[in-house]
Amino acid sequence: SLHTHARTRAEPSRGVPTQRTTSLSRLLRSALDTMGNAVSQHVAKHKSIRKLTGIISPAPSDIDIAQAATVHPIKTIAAACGLQEEDYEPYGHYKAKISEKVVTKLGSRGMGYYVVVAGINPTPLGEGKSTTTIGLAQAMGAHLGKNCVACIRQPSMGPTFGIKGGAAGGGYSQVIPMEEMNLHLTGDIHAIGVANNLLAAAVDARVFHEATQKDDALFDRLCPKNKQGKREFAAVMFKRLKKLGITKTDPDDLTLEEKSKFARLDIDKDKISWRRVVDMNDRFLRLITVGQNSTEKGHTRQTGFDITVASEIMAVLAMTTSLSDMEARLGNMVVAPDMQGVPVTADDLGITGALVALMRDALKPTLLQTVEGTPVLVHAGPFANIASGNSSIIADQVGLAMVGTGGFVVTEAGFGADIGLEKFVNLKCRSSGLKPNAAVLVATVRALKLHGGGPPVKPGQQLAGAYTDENTALVAAGASNMVRHIANTRSFGIPVVVAINSFPTDTPAELELVRQAAIAAGASDAVVCAHHSQGGAGAVNLALAVAKACEENPDAADFKLLYPADLSIKDKISKIATDLYKAGAVEFSAKAEEQIALFTAQGFAHLPICMAKTQYSFSHDANLKGAPEGFTLPIGDLRCSAGAGFLVPLVGEFPTIPGLPTRPAYYEISVDLVTEKVMGLS
């Protein structure tokens, strides 16, 4: 019978599983694991995500709200994102490092919508771009039930103790624990500082040793004999040998000429471009002299410090996609030309492996949470006015994989859209290949009044009546700034939703005027938001508008870069200046001309451009408000960030380390000696 035949065929499987039953068993286990993970994820989301209750009006201080919020263990937040324990490394109870390898592991989920948040040119007080990023993510996740991850930069402690304060958001839309985020976090910025300064020390030490030793002594010390009397090249040295065209693997086989070429980098000490860094606002380090101790035998030179977030290593972290990619980028960093104008790199100095070791853990984004339990990835921290100004490519890729198809990643671009969003497009998206489905442009009545001719806005000083009383004329005059940012963003093929971040002193007439001006300028929508005072509930309409814009642009088919890579350095700078800033001309200083010629000769002309300029104006002059045009943009100098993959024109005289104001924020910061809680952070 059929039944008997079936039993007869099945009999060989008794006691010994067949390939078929083993495969079925694996499929069943996989299906059960998937179901179990989905159930665990659902339970964790239900446990962690919550709509805020008990909101106080007016809102207490940022730190009081943060410390009163319920903070879930980071393992709960990770589980809500569908992560397993092997996918992350806890740093304490409330933060964790996420491996970039989860992008491949979670690939079957698909990729979510990609949303970038930028802003108009701000006042020195800031217009709430980080707060809007977090508020939008809270609205998406806690109120609309969408899978959503916010990606923001790690705050530098320079502004935290200086003028601007931290960068964890504000009010009822912020990242927690905010004191941990604003102070050290998981140590990434410290790792960058140590790596940067190790390279700086290596450069000066190599110049010193080459100046005080003959070729044979230099080679003997670089390749010393071991106990068996045998010399060996360190693994990293083969990169320099390859650059020199030397294929020999035994140091003793090198000719005298080859030994000299290998050992002597011949760094032009007057053109060393690599500077030391510190993560503080210290204006007195902008120009210093090193080597003044007698032990350095008169080998002095002038140099200076940058703030750590301006280090090229920070830019490498923001632009890299994997550990191997980071190794290549760190090795390609140029520290100086040699006496023949050939670029000297970290690989030439044999320091790349050490830099990778210092940066290994910093490669992984840090997972935190908002006050409404939605996940946040914090990674990299370059300023937009002096660096690339965006969180990392890795964080965005991890976020997109975590949220899956139909989810949302909300990533922030620094300062105004003229620098932050422009670099997001022409640097970050050019490198990653990702395409944004929508952009959010943050505007405030206060900033538009300033652009419309209002009196100066200064931190620590009371706002003039023009900003606290209704004045639609100033708003209407300043709307030109927002209109240009909308036009610029749309020129990249990105639909724009304007988030009007409201303040208690704004009037309905002023807010409606901004909304109408935005719609007339081509924005897909313009929404008045109250996320600072209401949390995600105050950004629900913004979230709905953003979701609609993304769903209507699922393939980002119209997205485009501003310029091709094969334009000359000058043409790329001019393209940004004339098309986006609306400059009438670009003026290059003699120093800039010299650097352009050098970088072109060195083979770096193909790199894209990362403009370093003021965030307060489309122009080089912070006092030129509104939408100026026809001005001459001065380029004072250029720097080459070959590892990060771009050239940095300095617009005018532009400091790359800030200074402290008369009354810095540190006056308010302290620790409660009983509870040990940090106080006064903002």
N, C-alpha and C positions, 0 to 999 in steps of 0.2 A: 504494500500500500504506500501511498504518498507519505503518510505519517511515519511508517517504518523506514522508508528510504531517507527521509529527513533525519531520523535518529541515527541511521547508519552513517550518514555523511558527517554528522556532528560528533560521532564517537571519538575521533582522534583528539578532540579538544579536551577530553577528560583528564584533568590533572596538569595538562600542558597547554597554556593559552596559545591560540593561533595568532598570526599577524593581524587577522581581521578583528578578532575580539580585543586584542591589545590596542589597536587603533580606536575601536569603538570606546574602549575604557578611557583612553586618553581624551577623546573628544568629550565624553561624559564628564570627566573630571574638569576639563577646561570650561565646559558650559556651566558646571556647578560653581567653579571658582569665579567665573564672570558674574553669575547671578549673585553669589555671595558678596563680591566686591560692590556690585550695584546696590545691594541692600545696605551694606555698610556705608556707602557713600550717601545714600538717601537718609539714613539714620543720623549720620554726622552733620549733614546739611540742616536737617530739622533741629538738631541740637545747637548748632553754632549760629545760624543766621536768625536774627531777631529784629523786629521793627522797634525803634526807640520809643520808650514811654517815659513819662515824668519829665518832659522837656521843660526847662526853666526859661522864662523870658523876662528881661533880656538875658542872653546867654552868658554864663559864667566865663571865667578865663579858660583858655584852651587846656591848660594843664589840669585844672580842676575837673573839667569834663572828662578828660582822658583818664584821670585817676579814679573817677567815680564809675567808669564804664566797666561792664563785665568782660573780663578777658578769658577766653577759652584756651585750654592747653593747645599748643601748636599741632599736636598729633590729631586733634579733632578737626582743625582747619585743613590739615593735609588730607585727612580721610574724606572730608567734604569735597575735596578737589579730585577724588579718585586715586590718590597716591597711596602706595604701600610703604611700609617702614623702610624698605631697602632703597626707596627713592629719595630719601632726605636724611639729613643729619641734624638732630636737635642742638640748638645752642641755648641751653637753659630751658625754661618751661614754655616760653612764648615766641620763640623765633627758631627758624630752621633754614639750613642751606639745601637748595634743591639741585640735584644733578642735572646737567644739560642733556644727559642721555635719556631723560624721560620723553623728550621730543620724539625719538624713534619708537620708544616703548608704547606711547599713546597715539601713534600715528593712525591707528584704525578709527579713532574718534572723528577724524576730519579736522578742519581748521575753522576757527570762529571768525567773526567780523572784526576788522581792524580799525580802530578809531583813534585819531590823534587829537589831543587838546592843546591848543595854542592860545594866543591872546593878542590884544592890541598893544601898542607901546604903553607901558605902565607908568604910573607915578612911582616915586621912591618907596611908597608904602606897599606896593604890590596890589594886584587886583583880584587875587583869590583863584589863580589858575590851578594850583595844587588842590585847594579846597574844592573847586569845581570837579576836578578829576575824581576825587574821592567821593564827593556827593553823587556824581553820576553813577559811579560803580555801586554805591549803596542803593541807589534807586533801582538800578538794573537787577541787582541780586536779591535784596531784601524786600523790595516792593513789587517788582514785576516778575520775580521768580526765574530770571534768566541766569544762565551760567555766565559769570563775569569776573574778570581779574583786572585789577588796576596795576599798571607798571609805572613806577616813579623812581626818581633818582635818590641816592643817599645824600642827605644834607652835609655840606661842609660845615665844620665847626667855626670857620671864620665868620660867616654871616650869623651863625647861631649866637655868638658872643658879641657880634658887632651891631649892625643896624637892623637887618632884615628879619632876624630870628630864624627859627627852624623851618623845616619844609615837610611837615607831617600833615598838612592840611590845617583846618581850623574849625572852631566851634563844634557843631555836632556832625561834622564831616571830616574825620581825621583818622590817622593810622595810630594804632596802639600796640605796645606801650610806647607812647610818644617820647618819653625821656630816653628810652633805650635807642630809639631810632635816631634821635638828634644828637646823642652822645655815644660815639664809638660804634654802635650797632654790633656787627660781627667782625669788625676790625679791617674791613677791606681798604679803607682810606689809609690806615696805618701801614698796611702791606705795600700799598702803592708808594707811600712816602719812603719807606725803607728801601724798596727796590730802586726807586729813582735816585736816592742819595748814594746807594751802593755804586750805581753806575757813574754818578758824578765823582765819587772818590776814586773809582778805577781810572777815569780819564785823567785826572790830575796826577795820580800816582804814576801812570804809564808815561806821561810827559816828563815827569821828574826823573824816573829811572832811565829813560832813553837819553836824557840830557846829561846824566852823570855816569853812564856806563858805555864801554865799547861793545861792538857787535858780538864778539865771542863770549864776553861775560854775560851779556843780555840773553843770548841763546842758551847758554849753560844754565842760567837760572830759570828760564821758561821750560826747558826740557832737561831737568837734572837726571843724573844717573841713579838707578835704584841700587839696592844692596848687591845685586848681581853684576853691577857695572853696566847695565843696559839702560838706554834712553827710550822713552815712549812718549808719543803724542797723547795728550788728553783728547777724549772723543770730540770735544767742541772745537779743537784746533783744526780738524779736517775741513771745517767750513772756510777758514781763512786760506788753507792750502789750496782748496778748490778754486777760490777766488783768484789766487795767484797763478793758477794753472799748473800747480805742482802735484803730481800723482804719487810721489814716493810716500811710503808709510813708515819708513825707519828714519828717525831724525839724523842718524849718523850717515845716511846716504846723501844728504843734502850737500850741494856745493857751498862754498863760502858765500857766493852771491845769493843763493837761495836762502841760506840761513839768515843773511842780512835782511832780505826782503820779507821773510817771515817774521823776524823778531822786531823789526823797526817799523812802527806804524807811521812815524814822521808826522804826527798831528800838528797842524798849524794852530799853535796855542792862542794866537790872536783872533782866531775864528771859531773857537769852541762855542757851540750853540747850546749844549746841554747844561741846564741850570739846576741848582738845588731847590727843594720845595719844603714848605711847612704848611700845615693846615690851620693857619691863623691869619688874621688881618694884621700884617706887620709892615707898614710902609717903609720902615728904615732898612729893610733888607732888599729893597729894589735895586740898589747898586752897592756892591761891597768889594773889598780887595781880599783875596785869599793868598796864603803862603807867606805871611809876614813874619812868622817865627824864624829864628836863626837856623833851626834844623832843616828848613826848606832851602837854605843856601841861596837866597835871593830870587827864587823862582816864584815871583808874585804875578798876579794878573787880576784884572777887574772882571767881575761876574755879578750875579744877583740871584735872588730867590723868586720863584713863582709860588702861588698858592697851590697846594697839592692837587686840587681838582683840575688845575690847568696843565698838569704833567701829561706828557705824551703817553705814559703808561696808563693813565686813566682813560685816555682816548682809545688806546688799544683795547682795554677791557670793554669799553662801550661798543666797539666795532667788531670784536672777534666772534667766532661761531663755534669754536671747539678748543680743546687743549693744544692740539697740534697746530691749529691756526694761530693761537696766541703765541706759541713758541716761534713760529715763523715771523710774526709781526714784531715781537720783541727783538729778535735777532736782526731785523732789518732797520731798526731805529738808528738814525744817523746822529752822531755826537759832534762831528766836526769834519772839515775836509783835511786831507793831508797836504803837504807842501806843493803837490802837483794838482790839487783841486779834486782828487778822487775822494768820494765819501768814505769816512771811517765809521763802521757800525758796531753795534753791541757784539755781533758775531766776531768781528775782528779782535775785539778785546777779550774774547773767550768767556764772556760773562752771562751768555744767554741762559744756560742751564740753571744757574743760580737765581736769575730773575724769575724763571718759570717756577722754581721751587718756592720762592717767596709768594708768588701770585697764584699758586695752585688752588687754594681754597677760595680765593677772591673770585675765581671764575664762576662760582656757583651763586645764582641769585638768592636773596634772603626772603623767605616767606613770613609775612606778618598778617595782621587782620585790621579791619576798620572797626569803629565803635558799633557797627551793626553786623559784625561777624563775617563780612565778605572778604575774600582773600586779596592780598596785595603782594606783589613782587617788587622788592627794592634792590636796585642794582646799578652800579656805576654812579657817577655824580659830576660829570663835566658841566661847567658853566656854559651858558649859550652865548654870552658876550665875548668870551675869550677862548672857548673850546667848542666841542661838537654839540653840547647842550641837550642831549637826549639820554634816556635810560638805555640799557644795553639791548643789542639785537638778540642776545641769548634770552633775556627775560621776556621779550615779546614773543619769541618762538616758543618758549616753555608755556607762556600764558595761552597762546593760541591753541597749543596741543591740549592743554588742561581743559579749556572750555568746550572744545569740540565744535562740530557743525551747529550753527544757530546760536552759539555763545558769542560773547563780546570781550575783546581786550581793549581797555582804555589806557593809552600810553600818553605821557605828557612830554611836550616839547618846551624847552625853556624860554622864558621872557616873551618878547613880541614875535609875531609870526614872520617878521622880516629877517630874523636870525634863527630862532628855534625851529620853526616849521620849515624854513628854507633848507636848513641843514638836515632836518628829518627826511626831506625829499631827496636832496642832491648828494647827501653823504650816506645816511642810514639805509634808505630804501634802495639806493644805487648798489650798496654793498650786499644787502640781505636778499634783494629780489622781492620783498614783500610789497604789497600795494594796499594803501588805506582805502576803506570803503566810505569813510566820512571824516570830516574835521569839525571840531567844536572850537569856535572862536569866542573867548571870554572877553566881555566888555563891561565897563562900569560907567555909570553916570559921572562919577568923580573924575575918572581919567579923561573922559570926553570933554568935560568942562575945562580941564587943564589944557587939552589940545585946542580948545576953542578960544583960548586967550585968558584963562583964569590965572590968578596969582600963583606964585611958586608953592609947591607942596613939599614940606620938609619934615623928616622924621623927628618926633619928639616935640613938634610945635603944633599948636592948635590950628585946625583947619579954618581958613577964612570963611566969611559968611557966604561967599559965592558958592561954596561947596555944600553948605548945610541948608541954604535957602533955595527955593525954586528959582531956576534961571534957565528957561528953555532956549534962550538965545545962545548961551554958551554951549549948551548941549548940541544944538543944531550946527553951530560953527565947528565944533570938534568932531562931529560925525564923519568928517572927511577922512580922519585917520582910520576909523573902522571900515569905511567904504573901500579904501585902498587895500586893506588887509583881506577883505572878502574877495576883491578882484584878483589879488595875487594868488590866493589859495585856489580859487576856481581856475586860474591859468594852468595849474598843475593837473587839472581834471578831477579835482576832489570836491564833492558837494559840501557845502558849509552850513552848519547850524550855529547860530549865534546864541550863546548863553549870557544873558544879561544878569550879572551877579548883583543883586539888589542890596542896598544898605538902608537902615531905618530912616535916613534923612531924604532918600529919593522920593519924589512925588509921582503919582500916577501919570501926570502929563509928561514928565521927563522920561519915564520908562516907556511909555507908548511912543514917544518921539523916536527913541532909540530903536524900538521894535520895527516901526514903519521904515526908518532909514535903512535898516538891515535888509528887510524884504525887498525894498526898492533897488538895493545894490546887488540883488541876485542870490541872497541867502535862501536856502531851502526852507528854513524856518528861523524864527527868533523867539526865544522863550525867557520870560522873567523867572529867575530862580531864587529860592530862599533856603538853600541847603546848609548855609552856615548856621542859621537859627533853627532849622527844622530837620536837619539830617537828610536822609534819602527821600523822605516825603516831600521835601521842598524842591526836589529835582526830578520828580516823576514825569512831569510834562516834557522836560528836557530829554529824559530817557526815551520817552515815546517818540519824540521827534527824531532822535538819533537812530533809533531802531528802524523807523520808517525810511530814513535816508539810506541806511545800509541795505535794507531789503530791496530798495529800488536800484541799488548799485552793487549787486552781489559779486560781480566779476571785476569791479574797478577797471573796466575796459578803457576808460578815457584817461587813466592816470599816465602822466608823462614827466620826465625830468626837464630841467630848465635848459641844459646845454649838454652836448656830447663831450666825451672825455678828450677827444682829439683836437679840440680848440687849443690855441696857445694860452699860456698862463694869463697874459694881459687880456685876451679876448674873454676868457671865463670871468675874470674879475669885472670887466666892463659890462658883461651881460647881466650879472647880478646887480651892479650899480645902476645901470640905466633902465633895465626892465622892471626891477622890483623896487629899488629905492627912488627911481625917477631922477637920478643925477643927470646933469647936463654934460659932465665930463669927468674923467678920472685923471688925477695927477699923481705921478710916481716920483718919489724922492730919488736922489742919487743912490742912496743905500738900497732902496727897493729895486731899482734898475740893476744894481750889482747882483743882488740875490736872485732876481729872475734869470739873469744870464747864467749864474752859477748852477741853479737848479735845472735849467734847461740843458746845460752841458752835461750835468750828472745823470740825465735821463729821467727826471721827475716831472717833466712838463705835462704828462698825461694825467697826473693826479687831480682830483676835484678840489674845490676851494672851500675853505672854512674861514669865513670873515670874522675878524675880531674887531668889534665896534660897540659903541654905546647902545644900550637897550632902550633908551628913552626917546629916540627919534629915528626916523627913516634915514637921517643923514648922519654925519660924523659929529655934529654939534647937538648936544643934549638939549639945548635951548630952542632948537628949531622944531616947534611942535606942529601938530596937525598933519598935513600931507605936503611937505615942501617938495619943490621940484626945481630943476635947472641949476642946482648947486654943483660945485666941483668937489668930488670926493677925494681926499688926500690919502695915499697909501705910503706910510712912513717906513715900513720894513716888511719883510717876509720871513717866515720860519717854515722849515720842512719837517713834517711829521710823516716820514716815509713808512714807519711801522704801522701807524694808525691808518695811513693811506690818504693823506690830503696835505695841501699847502695852506699856511695860515698868513694871510695879509693882515698887518696891523694898521687899522684905519686911524691915521694921525698918531699922536703920542698917546699910546694906550697902555696903562699899567696892567701887569698880569698878576699883581698881588694887591688886594685892597688895603686901605688903612682904617684905623678905628676912628669913630666920631668922638666928639667931646664927651658925650654921655652914652657909652656903649650899653648894650643889652645886659652885659654881665653884672651891672649894678643890681639887677632884679633876681639873679640866679643864686640859689643857695640850697642847703640841705637841712631839713627838719631833723635836729639831733636826737629827737625821741623816736619818731616814726622812720627816720632815714629816707624819707621821700624827698625827691628833688622838687624844688619850688622855683617859680618864676620863669620857666621856659615858655616861649610863645612860638 
